[in-house]
Amino acid sequence: MYSRRHPSTARRRTVLLAAATGLLLTGISACSPGSSGTADASLAALPSSDQTRLSAYYDQSPKWRECGAPGFECATLKAPLDYDKPSAGDIDLAVSRKKATGKGKHLGSLLVNPGGPGGSAIGYLQAYAGIGYPQKVRAGYDMVAVDPRGVARSAPVTCLDGKQMDAYTQTDVTPDDTGEQKQLGAAFQKFATGCETHDKTSKRVLPHVSTVEAARDMDLVRAALGDEKLNYVGASYGTFLGATYAGLFPERVGRLVLDGAMDPSLSAQELNRQQTAGFETAFRSFAKDCVGRSDCPLGTGTPDEAGTRLKDFFTTLDRTPLGTGDPDGRKLGEALATTGVIAAMYDEGAWPQLREALTAAMKKKDGAGLLALSDSYYERDPDGTYSNLMFANAAVNCLDQPPAFTSSKEVEDALPSFEKASPVFGAGLAWSSLNCAHWPVRPTGEPHRITADGAAPIVVVGTTRDPATPYPWAQALAGQLSSGRLLTYDGDGHTAYGRGSDCIDGAIDTYLLTGTPPADGKRCS
């Protein structure tokens, strides 16, 4: 079942996606959204005395060790479980680094985060950033990642076992009647209850996995690494994490790149509605390309006609799922098929795979290809196990903001606006936005602006046809940040850095290596 999430990285040129949408919380000055779905209050910087109060954590020295990935080191740092009550105990943060490869000027550490909430920063570092970022960047910086609290190696939240997740991901998210609405609500309830009861770690950390707390953890890591300021590249949800850091610690901002930016001032409902429109924009771009090809499974004609055919296909699957050859007996119903299509929207490099999968499903009654795409989205392994991606995703999202909807009636009232935003995906994404209604922990955050007054220049990157973080979000965040510089990629897919644009890559590399940001409003293709 798809949820309010963003991908970890389109850069790996697979559709291995990590997740989400989140917006913030404790210790901030916030207000409820107005009729526009936005908030005017700003995130307040933390007092400098806070570091003195938490000196036991700020004075740590990491003990590096080998950790199975050649060239990488790992360490564990302590953070307070509750920053307001440090005596309540600690949480272990997993950190990894690859030391700078060059012999020239050392630029310090460069932290990276691929998105989520829920994406493993360490996994991203060791699989891509630490070996795939431009050589000159890796030569100057120690490449570093910390898994945020609740994620992967840092006290991970767990909610369901593999079989339970298989059932959850197949739940019908376009209910046709009150009975199916109750089934959907029961699935969300079981997921939420599982997050609180699955194990002791999950129950303990569940109230303390907010983005504000994760940003404060990053400052502890910065200090442990010996850096006066934080240098950082965050993608997707990682932009919200990075912007939150800037808002809390503006004087400690070094060189920050926020790629595929989020707008923290939007309510959860408005975020979901605008993201729904983003997926429609991406689908229309795919459909326009597809209908011009002789092998397009959606036929010829217009993108609108292609969308109608796809929606009709989803409806057929709702009645009669397709076989997949899956050893666990899973069939391709509407929910998994929709997730598979959505997964391919993150990267235009996945379009050929999507055409093949749709052709097999629509013409040969073989759902294996779309199931594989869906599994990549959920990070489901062939042995039937799942990463904790979706568990952490919900845990952070549901803590960072009040739920988008609290009842089926509220979803029904909003359905017309979601279906207007996307005739293909609108209904499913609207109903999926009900997932936080049953959450066992009260939200601690509200929509707010982030200005980060006094921070050094921050580069905010937006892609014009980004499905998961629509381009207006980058415009909004760059406008909120007092030192924001907007860099635009006119293209498809999610995020821009490292995806083939020499113009984008050159501007970001120059900024990271010299501190000189691109001119505000620079556009690339």
TAWODA-V160403 format. One record per residue. N is the residue number from 1. PSI is psi in radians with two decimals (* if undefined). OMEGA is omega in degrees with one decimal (* if undefined). D_FIRST is the distance of its C-alpha to the first C-alpha in Angstrom with 2 decimals. Layout:
N;PSI;OMEGA;D_FIRST, N;PSI;OMEGA;D_FIRST
This chain:
1;2.14;-177.4;0.00, 2;2.70;-178.4;3.74, 3;-3.11;-177.9;6.46, 4;1.64;-170.2;10.19, 5;2.89;177.2;11.25, 6;2.77;-175.0;13.91, 7;2.72;178.1;14.87, 8;-0.84;-178.6;17.45, 9;2.13;171.7;19.82, 10;-0.17;-174.0;20.34, 11;-0.43;-176.2;23.75, 12;-0.02;176.3;23.09, 13;0.43;167.3;22.91, 14;3.13;175.6;19.92, 15;0.74;173.7;16.35, 16;1.87;-168.1;15.79, 17;2.49;174.5;13.93, 18;2.73;-101.0;13.87, 19;2.53;100.9;12.70, 20;-2.89;-179.3;12.99, 21;2.26;177.9;15.21, 22;2.70;176.0;17.61, 23;2.59;-123.1;20.97, 24;-2.93;-158.9;23.66, 25;-2.31;-161.1;25.90, 26;2.57;174.1;28.82, 27;0.34;-179.6;32.29, 28;2.78;172.2;31.86, 29;1.98;-173.4;33.53, 30;2.88;176.3;30.88, 31;2.84;176.8;30.75, 32;2.61;-177.9;28.43, 33;2.58;175.4;27.44, 34;-2.87;-176.6;29.80, 35;-0.39;179.0;29.29, 36;-0.15;-178.0;28.39, 37;0.25;179.9;25.37, 38;2.87;179.6;27.18, 39;2.66;-178.1;29.28, 40;-0.36;-178.4;32.75, 41;2.64;-175.3;33.26, 42;2.63;174.1;33.29, 43;2.22;-177.1;32.25, 44;2.46;176.7;35.51, 45;2.58;176.7;36.83, 46;2.61;178.6;37.51, 47;2.58;180.0;41.22, 48;-0.42;179.7;42.92, 49;-0.25;-177.9;44.12, 50;-0.63;-179.7;40.64, 51;-0.66;177.4;41.23, 52;-0.74;179.6;44.44, 53;-0.54;-177.0;42.81, 54;0.53;-173.4;40.27, 55;-0.55;-179.9;42.83, 56;-0.52;178.5;42.03, 57;-0.64;-178.6;38.62, 58;-0.37;-176.2;39.92, 59;0.20;-179.5;42.75, 60;2.65;173.0;40.71, 61;2.09;-177.7;41.49, 62;2.45;175.2;38.82, 63;1.73;-173.5;40.00, 64;2.52;178.9;38.70, 65;2.82;173.4;38.21, 66;2.59;-175.6;37.06, 67;0.53;171.2;33.44, 68;-0.32;178.0;33.03, 69;2.01;-176.0;32.34, 70;2.26;178.4;35.73, 71;-0.13;-177.8;37.05, 72;2.58;174.3;34.65, 73;2.74;178.4;35.55, 74;2.71;177.3;33.53, 75;2.91;176.4;34.43, 76;2.29;176.8;33.21, 77;2.72;178.7;34.03, 78;2.50;171.7;34.06, 79;2.64;177.0;32.64, 80;2.36;175.8;33.08, 81;-0.75;-178.8;30.16, 82;1.96;-177.3;31.26, 83;-0.45;177.9;33.29, 84;-0.37;-179.9;35.02, 85;1.31;-177.9;36.09, 86;-0.41;-179.6;36.66, 87;-0.14;-177.9;38.42, 88;-0.08;178.4;35.17, 89;3.07;-174.2;34.56, 90;2.92;171.0;33.02, 91;2.46;180.0;29.82, 92;2.25;177.3;30.04, 93;2.21;177.9;28.88, 94;2.28;-178.0;28.63, 95;2.52;175.1;30.42, 96;2.65;176.8;31.28, 97;2.75;168.1;33.72, 98;2.07;-173.2;35.60, 99;2.67;-179.4;39.04, 100;2.42;-176.1;40.44, 101;-0.25;-176.1;41.90, 102;2.86;178.4;44.70, 103;0.02;-179.3;48.19, 104;-2.60;-177.1;48.57, 105;2.25;177.9;47.62, 106;2.23;-174.2;44.85, 107;0.06;-179.2;42.43, 108;-2.65;-178.6;40.78, 109;2.58;173.8;37.14, 110;1.85;177.4;34.16, 111;2.52;178.7;30.90, 112;2.58;174.9;27.68, 113;2.25;-172.6;24.06, 114;-0.18;-179.5;21.26, 115;-2.99;-178.2;18.77, 116;-2.27;4.4;15.71, 117;2.56;175.8;16.08, 118;-0.32;179.4;15.48, 119;2.37;179.5;17.12, 120;2.01;178.0;20.15, 121;-0.61;179.2;23.24, 122;-0.74;176.1;25.38, 123;-0.73;179.0;23.31, 124;-0.74;179.4;23.53, 125;-0.85;-173.6;27.23, 126;-0.48;-179.5;28.16, 127;-0.44;-176.3;26.24, 128;-1.15;-167.7;27.05, 129;-0.73;-176.5;28.80, 130;-0.28;179.3;31.58, 131;-0.28;-173.8;32.55, 132;-0.26;174.9;31.27, 133;2.75;-179.2;32.29, 134;2.45;-175.3;35.65, 135;-0.68;-177.3;38.50, 136;-0.50;175.6;40.51, 137;-0.80;179.3;37.77, 138;-0.42;177.8;37.36, 139;-0.58;-175.3;41.15, 140;-0.45;-174.2;41.57, 141;2.54;158.9;38.73, 142;2.12;179.3;37.56, 143;2.18;-170.1;33.85, 144;2.55;173.0;31.98, 145;2.55;172.1;28.49, 146;2.21;173.2;27.42, 147;2.15;179.2;24.04, 148;2.70;178.2;23.28, 149;2.36;-179.2;23.50, 150;-0.08;-172.5;20.50, 151;2.32;168.5;19.43, 152;-1.80;-174.8;20.24, 153;-0.06;-177.4;24.00, 154;1.47;179.0;24.63, 155;1.09;-172.4;24.03, 156;2.44;171.5;20.33, 157;2.38;175.6;18.05, 158;2.45;-174.3;16.42, 159;-0.73;-175.7;14.33, 160;2.72;172.6;13.37, 161;3.13;-173.7;14.98, 162;-0.80;-179.9;13.77, 163;-0.67;177.6;13.85, 164;-0.68;177.4;12.08, 165;-0.65;176.0;9.15, 166;-0.78;178.8;9.36, 167;-0.72;-178.4;9.29, 168;-0.78;-176.6;6.47, 169;-0.27;179.0;4.03, 170;0.03;-179.8;6.32, 171;2.39;-179.3;6.56, 172;2.05;179.8;8.10, 173;0.28;169.3;7.31, 174;1.19;-173.7;10.82, 175;2.41;-177.3;12.96, 176;-0.25;-177.9;16.47, 177;3.11;-176.9;18.44, 178;-0.55;177.8;18.90, 179;-0.78;178.4;18.10, 180;-0.54;174.7;14.53, 181;-0.72;178.6;14.32, 182;-0.65;178.0;15.62, 183;-0.71;178.3;13.17, 184;-0.79;178.1;10.24, 185;-0.65;178.7;12.58, 186;-0.63;177.7;13.41, 187;-0.76;177.2;10.01, 188;-0.68;179.6;10.06, 189;-0.76;-179.7;13.70, 190;-0.71;178.3;13.42, 191;-0.87;-177.4;11.26, 192;-0.78;179.1;13.84, 193;-0.68;178.8;16.73, 194;-0.64;-179.6;15.87, 195;-0.50;-178.6;16.12, 196;-0.42;-170.9;19.57, 197;-0.11;-172.5;20.84, 198;-0.77;178.1;19.63, 199;2.96;-176.0;22.65, 200;-0.67;-179.3;25.47, 201;-0.82;-178.8;24.38, 202;-0.82;-178.7;21.04, 203;-0.64;-176.7;22.89, 204;-0.74;-173.0;25.65, 205;-0.26;-173.0;23.87, 206;-0.68;178.6;21.09, 207;0.01;-170.9;23.52, 208;0.71;178.8;24.69, 209;0.50;-177.5;21.96, 210;2.85;178.8;22.55, 211;-0.61;176.3;23.22, 212;-0.78;179.6;26.85, 213;-0.69;177.3;27.29, 214;-0.64;177.3;25.79, 215;-0.68;177.2;28.19, 216;-0.62;174.8;31.04, 217;-0.69;-179.9;30.24, 218;-0.55;178.3;30.68, 219;-0.59;173.9;34.12, 220;-0.72;178.6;35.08, 221;-0.75;177.4;34.11, 222;-0.84;-178.3;36.17, 223;-0.72;-179.9;39.13, 224;-0.53;179.1;38.85, 225;-0.17;179.4;38.93, 226;0.33;-179.7;42.10, 227;2.35;176.9;40.89, 228;-0.57;-179.0;42.32, 229;2.77;-178.0;39.51, 230;2.14;169.0;35.86, 231;2.39;-164.6;35.10, 232;2.43;168.6;31.42, 233;2.03;178.8;29.00, 234;2.40;178.7;25.51, 235;2.52;174.3;22.77, 236;-2.17;176.1;19.93, 237;-0.48;177.0;19.18, 238;-0.38;175.8;22.28, 239;-0.63;176.6;24.29, 240;-0.70;176.2;23.52, 241;-0.79;179.8;24.51, 242;-0.71;178.4;27.62, 243;-0.64;176.9;28.57, 244;-0.73;176.0;28.30, 245;-0.80;-179.0;30.62, 246;-0.67;179.0;32.99, 247;-0.63;-179.0;33.05, 248;-0.59;-174.6;33.86, 249;1.02;-173.3;36.29, 250;-0.57;-177.6;37.63, 251;-0.18;-178.8;40.85, 252;0.17;179.2;39.04, 253;2.16;173.9;37.15, 254;-1.92;178.4;38.26, 255;1.88;-176.4;36.60, 256;2.22;173.3;33.04, 257;2.14;-178.9;30.83, 258;1.75;-167.9;27.66, 259;2.07;-173.6;25.85, 260;1.04;-163.5;23.02, 261;2.63;172.8;23.93, 262;2.75;176.4;22.20, 263;1.86;-175.4;24.13, 264;-0.16;-176.9;24.40, 265;-0.11;-176.9;26.21, 266;2.53;173.7;23.33, 267;2.84;179.9;21.67, 268;-0.71;179.8;17.95, 269;-0.74;-178.3;17.80, 270;-0.64;174.3;19.94, 271;-0.83;-178.2;18.07, 272;-0.70;-179.6;14.86, 273;-0.74;-179.8;17.12, 274;-0.60;175.9;18.98, 275;-0.64;175.5;16.09, 276;-0.76;176.1;14.96, 277;-0.60;177.5;18.55, 278;-0.72;178.3;18.40, 279;-0.58;175.5;15.79, 280;-0.74;177.3;18.06, 281;-0.78;180.0;21.02, 282;-0.72;179.2;19.64, 283;-0.72;-180.0;18.74, 284;-0.60;176.5;22.24, 285;-0.76;175.8;23.77, 286;-0.81;-176.7;22.13, 287;-0.68;178.3;23.16, 288;-0.71;177.2;26.65, 289;-0.71;-174.4;27.09, 290;-0.84;-173.9;25.72, 291;-0.25;175.9;27.92, 292;0.01;-178.8;30.94, 293;2.55;-176.9;30.53, 294;-0.39;-177.5;31.98, 295;0.33;-176.8;29.06, 296;2.13;-179.6;26.32, 297;-0.23;179.0;24.05, 298;0.16;175.5;23.58, 299;-2.87;177.9;27.36, 300;3.12;179.3;29.89, 301;-2.55;-174.7;30.45, 302;2.84;172.8;28.75, 303;-0.60;177.7;25.32, 304;-0.77;179.9;24.95, 305;-0.66;176.8;25.71, 306;-0.71;178.2;23.30, 307;-0.69;177.7;20.50, 308;-0.74;179.0;21.63, 309;-0.70;180.0;21.64, 310;-0.74;179.5;18.10, 311;-0.68;176.7;16.91, 312;-0.64;177.9;19.18, 313;-0.74;176.6;17.72, 314;-0.73;-179.9;14.18, 315;-0.71;177.4;16.05, 316;-0.74;179.1;17.89, 317;-0.51;178.0;14.92, 318;-0.58;179.4;13.79, 319;-0.72;-172.9;17.26, 320;1.60;178.3;17.92, 321;2.73;-179.2;15.43, 322;2.66;172.2;17.18, 323;2.69;-177.9;18.49, 324;-0.21;-173.6;17.57, 325;0.19;-178.4;20.21, 326;2.28;-178.4;17.78, 327;-0.36;178.3;20.02, 328;0.10;174.3;17.53, 329;0.18;-179.6;17.42, 330;2.40;173.9;13.88, 331;2.85;-179.9;14.08, 332;1.77;173.2;12.44, 333;-3.00;-176.8;11.10, 334;-0.74;-175.3;10.05, 335;-0.89;-178.7;6.25, 336;-0.65;179.3;7.07, 337;-0.74;179.0;10.10, 338;-0.74;178.4;8.94, 339;-0.70;178.6;7.04, 340;-0.73;178.2;10.39, 341;-0.78;179.2;12.48, 342;-0.71;-179.8;11.16, 343;-0.71;-177.4;11.81, 344;-0.22;179.5;15.31, 345;-0.32;-176.6;16.08, 346;-0.38;-174.1;16.75, 347;2.07;-180.0;19.87, 348;-0.32;174.6;22.22, 349;-0.30;178.4;23.29, 350;-0.06;-178.3;20.16, 351;-0.77;177.8;21.21, 352;-0.70;178.0;23.42, 353;-0.68;179.0;20.73, 354;-0.73;177.9;18.48, 355;-0.76;179.4;21.57, 356;-0.74;-178.9;22.23, 357;-0.73;178.3;18.78, 358;-0.68;177.7;18.91, 359;-0.80;179.5;22.51, 360;-0.72;-177.1;21.85, 361;-0.79;-173.0;19.15, 362;-0.50;-174.7;21.06, 363;-0.46;-175.9;24.54, 364;0.05;179.3;24.48, 365;0.64;180.0;21.68, 366;1.94;-176.3;20.30, 367;0.14;-173.3;16.55, 368;-0.70;-176.6;17.11, 369;-0.78;178.2;17.08, 370;-0.57;176.1;13.74, 371;-0.70;178.6;12.28, 372;-0.71;177.5;14.21, 373;-0.73;178.6;12.89, 374;-0.73;178.8;9.22, 375;-0.62;178.4;10.70, 376;-0.63;179.0;12.64, 377;-0.75;-177.8;9.93, 378;-0.05;-174.6;8.60, 379;0.94;174.9;12.33, 380;2.20;178.6;12.46, 381;2.79;-179.9;16.15, 382;-0.42;179.4;17.90, 383;0.06;176.5;19.06, 384;0.08;177.1;15.67, 385;2.67;179.6;15.62, 386;2.58;167.7;13.25, 387;3.08;-179.9;14.75, 388;0.25;-178.4;14.46, 389;-0.99;-174.5;12.80, 390;-0.48;177.9;9.65, 391;-0.87;178.3;12.10, 392;-0.63;179.5;14.70, 393;-0.90;179.9;12.56, 394;-0.70;-176.6;11.91, 395;-0.74;-179.8;15.46, 396;-0.83;-178.3;17.14, 397;-0.78;-174.8;15.46, 398;-0.29;175.5;16.08, 399;-0.58;-173.6;19.59, 400;-0.44;-178.4;20.52, 401;2.70;169.4;20.30, 402;2.65;-175.9;20.34, 403;2.62;177.7;17.10, 404;-0.68;178.2;16.55, 405;2.62;177.8;16.73, 406;-0.06;-179.2;18.10, 407;2.81;176.0;18.11, 408;-0.62;179.7;16.95, 409;-0.72;179.0;20.31, 410;-0.67;177.2;19.67, 411;-0.80;-179.7;16.54, 412;-0.69;179.5;18.69, 413;-0.56;-177.3;21.47, 414;-0.20;-175.3;19.51, 415;-0.78;-179.0;17.91, 416;-0.68;-178.9;21.02, 417;-0.60;177.2;20.94, 418;-0.70;-180.0;17.34, 419;-0.46;172.4;18.16, 420;-0.71;178.6;21.36, 421;-0.62;178.2;19.72, 422;1.82;175.6;17.64, 423;-0.50;-176.8;18.46, 424;-0.85;-171.2;15.85, 425;-0.13;-168.4;12.70, 426;-0.83;-176.1;14.11, 427;-0.81;-178.8;12.98, 428;-0.71;-179.4;9.21, 429;-0.54;176.0;9.68, 430;-0.89;-179.2;12.15, 431;-0.60;178.0;10.33, 432;-0.40;-179.7;7.49, 433;-0.01;177.5;10.76, 434;0.01;-168.5;11.74, 435;-0.44;-178.7;10.01, 436;-0.03;-174.8;13.45, 437;-0.47;-176.1;15.52, 438;0.27;-170.9;15.86, 439;2.40;-174.8;16.46, 440;-0.18;-179.7;19.54, 441;2.31;-179.4;21.25, 442;2.48;178.0;22.70, 443;2.56;-178.9;22.00, 444;-0.03;-176.5;24.99, 445;2.99;177.5;24.68, 446;2.84;172.4;25.16, 447;2.55;-179.1;25.16, 448;2.87;173.9;28.28, 449;2.74;173.8;30.16, 450;2.05;-178.8;31.14, 451;-0.54;179.2;34.65, 452;0.91;-178.9;35.72, 453;2.29;178.9;39.37, 454;-0.07;-179.8;41.65, 455;2.67;172.6;39.12, 456;2.89;-179.2;40.12, 457;2.34;179.8;38.67, 458;2.23;-178.5;34.88, 459;2.11;179.6;33.42, 460;2.16;-174.2;30.33, 461;2.30;176.8;28.80, 462;2.49;177.2;26.89, 463;2.31;-168.4;25.86, 464;-0.53;179.7;26.60, 465;0.72;177.7;23.66, 466;2.22;-177.7;21.06, 467;-0.64;-169.3;17.54, 468;-0.60;175.7;16.00, 469;1.51;-174.4;19.23, 470;2.56;-174.6;21.30, 471;-0.69;178.8;24.98, 472;-0.42;177.9;26.27, 473;-0.70;177.5;24.61, 474;-0.73;177.2;26.90, 475;-0.74;-178.2;29.80, 476;-0.80;-178.4;29.16, 477;-0.75;178.5;28.91, 478;-0.61;178.6;31.96, 479;-0.55;179.2;33.78, 480;-0.77;-177.6;33.05, 481;2.24;-176.9;34.14, 482;-0.46;180.0;37.92, 483;0.38;-177.5;38.22, 484;2.43;174.2;35.21, 485;2.04;-177.6;35.88, 486;2.21;175.3;33.52, 487;2.15;-171.9;33.11, 488;2.33;171.9;31.48, 489;2.04;178.3;30.13, 490;1.63;-175.1;30.39, 491;-3.01;-178.3;27.78, 492;2.86;174.0;24.26, 493;3.02;-175.0;21.39, 494;2.17;-176.9;20.20, 495;3.03;-172.1;23.15, 496;-0.61;-174.4;26.68, 497;2.28;177.8;28.59, 498;0.30;-177.4;29.19, 499;0.27;170.7;27.71, 500;-0.09;178.9;31.06, 501;1.95;177.9;32.84, 502;-0.57;-179.3;36.20, 503;-0.83;178.5;36.73, 504;-0.87;-176.3;33.63, 505;-0.71;-179.8;34.22, 506;-0.72;-179.7;37.90, 507;-0.74;-179.0;37.49, 508;-0.73;178.7;35.11, 509;-0.75;178.7;37.23, 510;-0.76;178.9;40.35, 511;-0.81;-178.6;38.90, 512;-0.62;-174.1;37.77, 513;-0.52;-175.0;41.11, 514;-0.29;-176.1;43.53, 515;0.00;-179.8;41.86, 516;1.97;-178.0;42.62, 517;2.78;173.7;39.65, 518;2.77;176.1;39.33, 519;2.42;179.2;40.86, 520;2.24;-179.9;38.66, 521;0.05;179.2;37.16, 522;2.39;-179.8;37.59, 523;2.50;-179.9;35.68, 524;2.80;174.3;34.88, 525;*;*;33.63
